[in-house]
Amino acid sequence: MTKFYLVDVKDITSDIPRTNFAETDLENLADMILESGGIIRPLVLKATDTETYMVVDGHLEYYAAVKAREKNPRQGEMVNAFVISPKNEEKILKQIAIFRGLDSDDKPEVKIPIQTNNSESISKNNNFNFLEKQINDLRSELAQERQERQKLYDTLKLIESQIPKQITPLDAFNSLSLLELTFRLRTAGFTDKKAVQVAESVEKERKKKKFESLKDVLARVKIANGKKQIKGISGEKMVDIVDSWARLLFI
């Protein structure tokens, strides 16, 4: 009696070498088997032991199933097969021989075309197009980001250029114009006349050599007091200058 089974591919062997079949044919058939969920033409097997079988008919399909299992062990694990009993083996072989003869007499040899997997090809193209679009979108976003960053940078630079720079008292003595220095000295409590005198002395001394410290300013800045030259700024007055100028953080 012939019975229909699902047989594990690894339990089947063939006495016809795999090299008798073109690898391209096996590759194509394996893909078709995986796509359709199994072979549509069951193998004809005979039992060689409790759980092992030999191919009687369908050697090409068998090796294609082996290839499918190599590609996807889970999906290609089982194969459809008729397992013949020993007492029916001779009759089944005769039947197979008759069908083979009919196939060869009445029909031209059918060659398995080398096909590309259209659905897979379409899927790959779609994936490629999707990825390409994503990349282009990201490039566009990055370009916009760079433009926005540049605008922000330019705006910050403009704002920064409009903010007055901080200046220390020593820098003020070394760099402020005569008019600005006179104004600063007035804010520190100098009279108009003395502010002008001190400012002029500062300008004269820094042309010779820049002041190195506030102590240097105290030592070098002199003003006329009659025929004498006296200190233009006392230590106590310098404290007032530093204190009042600290409130004027910007020029």
C-alpha positions in Angstrom: 0.0 0.0 0.0 1.2 3.5 -0.9 0.9 6.1 1.9 1.3 9.9 1.7 3.6 11.5 4.3 5.5 14.6 5.3 9.1 13.4 5.5 12.1 15.2 7.0 14.5 16.0 4.1 17.5 15.0 6.2 16.1 11.4 6.5 16.1 10.9 2.7 19.0 9.8 0.4 19.3 9.3 -3.3 21.4 6.9 -5.3 21.8 9.4 -8.1 24.6 11.9 -7.7 23.6 15.6 -7.1 26.1 16.5 -9.8 23.8 15.1 -12.4 21.7 18.2 -12.0 22.6 21.8 -12.9 23.0 24.0 -9.8 21.1 26.8 -11.5 18.1 24.5 -11.9 18.3 23.4 -8.3 18.6 27.0 -7.2 15.6 28.0 -9.2 13.4 25.1 -8.0 14.5 25.7 -4.4 13.3 29.3 -4.5 10.0 28.1 -6.0 9.6 25.5 -3.3 10.1 28.1 -0.6 7.8 30.6 -2.2 5.0 28.1 -2.7 5.4 26.3 0.6 6.5 22.9 -0.7 6.9 20.8 -3.8 3.8 20.2 -5.9 5.0 16.9 -7.1 5.6 14.6 -4.1 8.6 12.4 -4.0 8.2 8.6 -4.3 10.2 6.9 -1.6 10.9 3.5 -0.2 11.8 2.9 3.4 15.4 1.7 4.0 15.1 1.6 7.8 12.7 2.7 10.5 13.1 6.4 9.7 15.2 6.6 6.6 14.2 6.6 3.0 15.6 6.2 -0.5 14.3 8.2 -3.5 12.6 6.0 -6.1 11.3 8.8 -8.2 11.8 12.6 -8.1 15.5 12.9 -7.7 15.6 16.4 -9.1 12.8 17.5 -6.8 14.7 15.8 -3.9 17.9 17.7 -4.5 15.9 20.9 -5.0 14.2 20.3 -1.6 17.7 19.7 -0.1 18.8 23.1 -1.6 15.6 24.7 -0.2 16.4 23.3 3.3 20.0 24.7 3.0 18.5 28.1 2.3 15.8 28.0 4.9 16.2 25.1 7.4 12.8 25.8 9.1 10.7 26.3 6.0 12.4 23.6 4.0 12.5 21.0 6.7 9.7 18.7 5.5 8.8 17.4 2.0 5.7 15.8 0.6 6.3 12.1 -0.3 4.6 8.8 -1.2 6.2 6.0 0.7 5.7 2.6 -1.0 5.6 -0.7 0.7 8.1 -3.4 -0.3 5.4 -5.7 -1.8 4.2 -2.9 -4.1 7.7 -1.7 -5.1 7.9 -3.6 -8.4 4.4 -2.4 -9.5 5.2 1.2 -8.6 8.5 1.0 -10.5 6.7 -0.2 -13.6 4.1 2.5 -13.3 6.9 5.1 -12.9 8.7 3.7 -16.0 5.5 3.9 -18.1 4.9 7.5 -17.0 8.5 8.4 -17.8 8.1 6.9 -21.2 4.9 8.8 -21.9 6.5 12.0 -20.8 9.6 11.5 -23.0 7.6 10.3 -26.1 4.8 12.9 -26.2 6.4 16.0 -24.6 9.5 17.9 -25.5 12.1 18.2 -22.8 11.2 20.9 -20.4 14.1 23.0 -19.3 13.8 25.0 -16.2 14.3 28.6 -17.2 16.7 30.7 -15.1 14.3 33.3 -13.7 14.7 36.1 -11.4 12.4 36.4 -8.5 10.2 39.2 -9.7 8.5 39.8 -6.4 11.9 39.8 -4.6 13.3 42.1 -7.3 10.4 44.5 -7.0 10.7 44.4 -3.2 14.4 45.2 -3.4 13.8 48.0 -5.9 11.0 49.4 -3.6 13.3 49.2 -0.6 16.1 50.8 -2.5 13.8 53.6 -3.7 12.5 54.1 -0.1 16.1 54.3 1.3 17.2 56.6 -1.5 14.2 58.9 -0.7 15.1 58.8 3.0 18.7 59.7 2.3 17.7 62.6 0.1 15.2 63.8 2.7 17.9 63.7 5.3 20.3 65.6 3.1 17.7 68.3 2.5 17.0 68.5 6.3 20.7 68.8 7.0 21.1 71.5 4.4 18.2 73.5 5.9 19.7 72.9 9.4 23.1 74.3 8.2 21.3 77.3 6.7 19.4 77.9 10.0 22.5 77.5 12.1 24.4 80.0 9.8 21.5 82.5 10.1 21.6 82.1 13.9 25.4 82.4 14.0 25.2 85.6 11.9 22.5 87.0 14.1 24.5 86.3 17.3 27.6 87.9 15.8 25.6 91.0 14.9 24.2 91.2 18.4 27.6 90.6 19.9 29.1 93.3 17.8 26.6 95.8 19.2 27.3 94.9 22.8 29.8 97.3 24.4 33.0 95.5 25.5 34.0 95.4 29.1 37.1 97.3 30.1 39.3 97.2 33.2 40.5 100.4 34.9 44.0 99.7 33.7 42.8 99.3 30.1 40.9 102.5 30.5 44.0 104.4 31.4 45.9 102.9 28.5 43.3 103.1 25.8 40.5 105.6 26.3 40.5 108.9 24.4 41.2 112.1 26.2 37.5 113.0 26.2 36.4 109.6 27.4 39.0 109.5 30.1 38.0 113.0 31.3 34.4 111.9 31.5 35.3 108.8 33.5 37.4 110.8 36.0 34.5 113.1 36.5 32.3 110.1 37.5 34.9 109.2 40.1 34.5 112.6 41.8 37.2 114.7 40.1 36.4 118.4 39.4 36.3 119.4 35.8 39.7 121.1 36.0 41.4 118.3 37.7 39.8 115.7 35.5 41.2 117.4 32.5 44.7 117.8 34.1 44.8 114.1 35.1 43.6 113.0 31.7 46.2 115.1 29.9 49.0 113.7 32.2 47.8 110.1 31.6 47.8 110.6 27.8 51.3 112.1 28.0 52.7 109.3 30.1 51.2 106.4 28.1 52.7 107.8 24.9 56.1 107.2 26.5 55.2 103.8 27.8 52.0 101.9 28.6 51.0 101.6 32.2 51.8 98.2 33.6 49.6 98.4 36.7 47.4 100.8 38.7 50.3 101.4 41.0 52.3 102.5 37.9 49.5 104.9 37.1 49.8 106.4 40.7 53.5 106.8 40.4 53.7 108.4 37.0 50.6 110.6 36.7 51.5 114.1 37.9 49.8 117.5 37.7 51.0 121.0 38.3 50.4 122.7 41.6 51.9 126.1 41.3 55.5 125.4 40.3 55.5 121.9 41.8 54.5 118.6 40.3 52.3 116.5 42.6 50.5 113.2 42.3 47.5 113.5 40.1 45.8 110.5 41.7 46.1 109.5 45.3 45.8 106.0 46.6 42.4 106.8 48.2 41.2 108.4 44.9 42.3 105.3 43.0 40.0 103.2 45.2 37.1 105.6 44.2 38.0 105.3 40.6 38.0 101.5 40.6 34.7 101.5 42.6 32.9 103.9 40.3 34.3 102.5 37.1 33.2 99.0 38.2 29.6 100.3 37.9 30.3 101.3 34.3 30.9 97.8 33.0 30.7 98.8 29.4 32.2 101.6 27.2 
